Amino acid sequence: MANRRSFIIHSFIGALAAGLGCRYGYATHVLAPGMSLPALPAELPVIISTWNHGLAANEAAWQSLLHGGKALDAAEQGVMVSEADPEVNSVGYGGLPDASGKVTLDACIMDSKGNAGSVACLENILHPVSVARKVMENTPHVMLTGAGALQFALDQGFEQTDLLTDAARKAWENWKASGARYAPQANWENHDTIGLLVLDTEASLAGACTTSGMAFKHPGRVGDSPVIGAGLFVDNAVGAATATGEGEVVLKTLGSFLVVELMRQGHSPAKACEEAVRRLATATSVHKQMQVGYIALSKTGETGAFALRPGFQCAVRSAKGSVLLDVPSLFQD
Ligand code: SD4
């Protein structure tokens, strides 16, 4: 998966790596809810996203900002790239189906003002993140699911599309032929949900997260990705976080909210992600093949990430360029 595409990686890895697990220093400030961090860095905007396909998503988010988009627009535009990419088989078009062969999508979006929208178990819509945004902007609700979410999408003018590609259908048929046992594995093809966080030039944060969920999941299963606080959380006074990997344990620990709260207490984004992974490893039963990864972005533009196991990567975009980074992990295998 890491070699799916080749991108030019600009050479500022050292500078970025300093913010990604190699530097675990605690920030000196402790923020009360609603308080802002004191200083902003010169280098805004900053974008961070999950996995190697985050590179292309970041680029689209960057272009959105260049053309006058705000953090929210950039977050949406960024993840739409992965939703439309048939090679990304855990998101949108090309996503691996559930146990019954249906592609069902989960997505959410959150802005700097604490507004949020989400859809779960949505079928036949290419861009669930955009439906989530409509839920946020055009309804008094946060989350719509299943048939109701689809009806809402159609009412809003979205068109139905068959999201099951030949490759995904074949993978499902092979899975069925192999005995149809559901056994999630770390870092294989069912772990590349996109979560993307943006800090724009006005120092506004936003984030989006979108997935087809765990491959061959039980029909009706919803993971962490569309759940505000689990798959994504944004607090414009502190920072933002998003998750990828096995959603059940992220849900049980409300992982992204936890990362942001740890940042509020003074942890750097990297340390907050690490602490949230440690919490998950002690508070839930983590099995040998389980993978979870968090990425975070502070109000000052500092990035961080941490995973349960090796193999997780995150993509960072700033004025200095674009880079894909290997994320440190709790376990080494
Ligand atoms: C889920 N967290 O549905 C998602 C899957 C995922 O990378 O992130 N894969 O549990």
Boltz pocket constraint, residues with backbone or C-beta under 6 A from the ligand:
constraints:
  - pocket:
      binder: B
      contacts: [[A, 90], [A, 190], [A, 191], [A, 192], [A, 193], [A, 211], [A, 212], [A, 213], [A, 214], [A, 222], [A, 223], [A, 224], [A, 225], [A, 243], [A, 244], [A, 245], [A, 246], [A, 247], [A, 248]]
      max_distance: 6.0
